[in-house]
Amino acid sequence: MTGYHYWDRAPRFPVATGRLALPCVLLSLLLLAGYARAQDAASWPVKPIRLIIPYAAGGPADVVGREIAHALALDVRQSVSVENLGGGMGVPALGVVARADPDGQTLLLAAIGNIVLQPMLSRQGGAELVARLRPVSTVSIAPHVLVVSAKWPIQSVQELVDYARARPGRVSFGSAGTGGTAHLGVEMFRSLTGTDVLHVPYKGTSGATIDLISGEITALFSTPPSLQPLAEKGHVRMLAATGPSQSASLRNLPLMSDTIPGYEYTSWYAMYAPLATPAGLVDRIQQALDRVLRQPALVAKIEAAGTELHAGTAQEVLAWTQRDTDKWRKVIQAAHIQLE
């Protein structure tokens, strides 16, 4: 019995002569090109996959990314290496993937801040790099949580609004830095409540959290994992979630919109490939991610960290991007926020 080779299935075309020769040759080349692309998609991945994460190791993006990388490696039977390229608002990481070969072997796990906020706020060329990326799949979605220091006599969102209105400039919100999602959440709070609150930017969430515990700042919007242990010890109070609906991981918290109509936002992650990656190959990667992101064990593990996995399509990534671009552009323009 002879061995099986991929070329045994190669299409065969009739030989033509005369005036029909050139059209037939061109048609044959087109069909062969399509066949080759199909073979490329079918054989993916042919070598170890690089997953680029535009954040430092240990953060929420890194936690989600490494869990997905491990599950994806098992699914496609190929190793997946995680490379953390933090700093520069994600621009260096976006550049690595934008310039990579479009063979599906280099992928980017990007956040809303990299894809939506950075291009609107920075002059570092983010918009040009985002245009050179091709969305593959949605990955996860997570609301922020509003927490206040236990040193302040505030028990609910309404009490925070009333306190801020009665004491202009006294209530302070920390954030991990100017222009981030948490900062924009503060600006949305200011706009929708008509309050005069103070934004205090830090160089990361850890510094803001320390001052929140001491009462140096009043409140903070952030992801749940770093806040839940502090709430359990009584250092902070978790008041509400910023999502459009109650999530499985935060089902016991009210929504911001219950008190402030129209107040809603989430953070999200999505997977990207270089722009020239063939559609068939993108579909193959998306299908693999869809299988991985629906695994019950992985869903439960990520949910415990306050994030919900969301298996979706490239079209859904584009819809999320457009929705949040429209949302945050208004906030950014109203607050006159710009970064160098």
N, C-alpha and C positions, 0 to 999 in steps of 0.2 A: 504494500500500500504506500503510495507516494505521500510525501508531506504536503501540508496545506499552506499556501502562500497567499498574501493579500493580492498579488498580481493575477492569481487564477481567476479573480472576479472582475478584472479590469474590462470595461466595455469595449466591444469591437465595432468598428465602423466600416461601411462599404467603401471600396475604392472607387473614386470618380475621376473621369478624365475630361478634357476639353473645358468648356465654359463653366461646367458645374464643379470643377476641381477646387477652385479657390473658396467658394462658399462652403463646400463640404469640409475643407480643411479647417476653416475658421470655426465652423460649428463643432467640429471634433475637438478643437483646442478648448473651446468654451466648456464643452461637456467634461473634458478631462480635468479642467481647472476646478469645476464644481465637484467632480469626483474626488480630486485631491483634497479639497477643503473638507469634504465629508469624512475622508480618511483621517485628516488631522483632528477633527472633532472627536471621532470615534476612538482615537488612540490617546487622547488626553487623560491624565498627564504622562508625559514621556520621561520626565525627570523631576527631582525635588521642586516643590512649589515654594516661592518666597512670598510671605505675607507681611507687607509693610504696614506698620502702625505709627501714625504721626504723633505719638505721645510717649512719654517716658515709661519705663517698666514699673509695674505695681499699681497703676491707676485703673479706673473703671474700664477704659478702652482696652488696656492690656489684659485685664482679667477675662473680658468677653472674648477678645481675639485669641488668646491662648487656648481657651476651652474649645472654641470652634476649630482652631487649627488641629488640635488633637483628634477631634471627632472626624474632621474632613480627611485627615491622613488615613484613618482606619477605613473610611468609606471608599476612598479612591485607591487605596493600597499603594500610597506613595508618601514619602515624608513631606511635611510642611514645616518650614522654618519661619519663626517669627523674628522680625527685625524692627526694633524700636528706633525711630528717627524723630525724636521730639525736638521742640524749639522752632523758632521762626514761624509760629502760627501754622505749622504744618506744611509750609511751602517747600522745604527740602524733601520731605517725604513724597509730596505730590509730584515733584520734579523727577524723582527716581522712577516712579511708575509711568509717568507720561513719556519718558524716554526709553522705557524698556521694550524689548522685542514683543510684538503683539501675538505671542504664542500661548497665552493663558498660563504661563509659568510664574508670572509676577502679578500679584494682586494687592489691592490697597483696601484696608478697612478704615474708612473715613467717617468723621462725625459731621453733624450739622455745622459746627463751627468752622471746619475746614472747607466745606462745600458752599455754604450759604453766607456765613457771617464774614469770614476772612476776606473774600473778594469784594464785599461792600465796604469794609472798614479800612483795609490796608492798601498800601501802594507797592507791595512786594511782588506783584505779578500773579496773584492767586487766581484771578479770573481767567487769565490766559492758560494757566495750567489746568484748571478745572475743565476748560473747553477741550483739552487734549486727553480727557479721561472718558471711558465708556461705562455707564452704570450697568451692573450685572444683577444685583439682588438687594432687596432690603435685608437687614440683619436683625436689628433690635430697636426697641423704643422704650423710653423711660421718662416718667415725669420727674420734676424736681419736687422737693418738699420744703415748705416754709417752716423754719424753726426760729424760736426766740430764746434768748438767754433766760434761765431760771432766776437770774438776779433781777429781772424786770417783771412788774406785776401785770403780765399780759397772758390771758388764758385762751383767746380765740382770735380769729382774723378780724372780726368786728371790733374787738377791744383794741387791737393794734391800729386799725384805721382811726378809731375815735381818739386814741392816745396821740397819734401823729397829728391829727387835725387840731387838737387842743394845745399842742406844743410844737409849733413849726420849727424845723431844723434840729430838733432834739433826738428824733428817732434815726438811728443809723443802720444801714445795711452793708454788710461786708460782701465781697465777692473774690473769686480767684484771679481777677484782673479786669481791666477796662476792656469792654467790647465782647466779653464772653457771654454765654447764655444767661448766667446768673445775674450779671450786670444789667442785661437788657430786661430781665425779669423785674428788677428794681425800677427801671424806667417805666415799664408798663404799669407797675403798681402806682407809681407817682402820677402817671397820666390818668388812669382810670379812677383813682380815688381823690384826685385834686389835692394831694398832700404835699408838704414840703419836707422831704426826707433826705438824709445825707448818704451818698454812696462812698464807701471806703474801699478802694481796691487794694488787694494784697498780691503777692507774687505766687500765690497758690492757696488752695483751700485750707491747708493745715494751719497757716498763720491766722487766717480768719476764724477758724474754729477755736483756736486758743483764746483769742480775744472775745469770742462769743461766750465761752464758758465763764470767763472772768467778769463779763458784763460790760466790757469796754465798748462793744458794739451791741446793738439791740437784736438784730435779726440777720438771717442768712438764707438764701436759696441754694440748695445743693442736692446731690443724689443721696438716696437713703442709706447705703451701706455704712458710710462713715458717721452717720448721725444716730442710727438706731441704738448702738451701745451707749452713747452719751445720754440719750433720752431715757433708757432703762435705768441709768444711774442717777437720774434726776438733775443732770447738769443743764439740759436744754428741754424745751417743749416743742414737739412736732405738732403744728397747727393744721396744716392742710397740704394737699397735693395739687400740682399745677396742671394735671392731665385733663383731657376733655371728658373722661369718665373714670370711674373707680377701677383701678387695676387690681389684679389678683394679689400682688405683693403688698398693696397699700389699701386694702379693702376697708380697714377700720378708720381711715382718715377721711374727713370731709374734703370737698373740692374747693379750691379758691373761688371758682365761679358761683358757688352757693352763696357767697357773701358779696363778691365783686362780679357782677354780670359781665361776660366777655373776657374775663381773665383766664387764659388757657395757653399753655405751651408745653412742649415735650422736647427732650433730647433724643437723637436717633443716630444709628450707625448704618452704613450701607457698604456694599462691596463694589469695587471698581477695577477695571482693567485698562490697558492702553487703548486709545481711541480706535486704532486700526485693527483691533482684534476681530476676526470674522464672526458674523452673526451666529453661525452654527456652533462655533466654539463657545461663544458667550452663553448660548442656550445650554450647552453641555455642562458648563460650570454652574449655571443657575440651577439646573436640575440636581446636581450633587449637593449644593448648598440647601436646596429645598428639603432633601432627604435628611440632611444633618440637623437643620434647624427645627425639625419636627420630632426629633428623638425625645421621648418622654424624660429620660434621665438627664439629658442636657437642658431641657426646658426647665425642669425642677431646680437644677443647680444654679442656673442663671437667675431664675425668679427669686431664689433665696437672697441674691445680691441686689434685689430691687430693680431688676431689668427684665423686660419681657422679650423673648425672641420673636421675630416676625418674619416668616418666610414669605417673600414676595417677588415681584418681577422688576425688570428694569423700568418699565412704564410707571410702576408705583414709586420708584425712587425719584423719577422726574416729577411726579405729582407732588410728592413731599417737598421737593426742592422748590418748586414754583409756589406752593402754598406758604412756605416759611419765608421765602424771599419777599413775597408781598407783605406778609405780617411784619417782619422785622425791619424792612425798609422804612415803613412809616414810623416805627419807634426810633430808629437811628436818626432819621431826618428831624423828628420833633425834638430829640434830645441833643442834636448837633454833635454826635459822637464821630470821631475820626482818629485813626491811628497812623503813625508814621510807617 
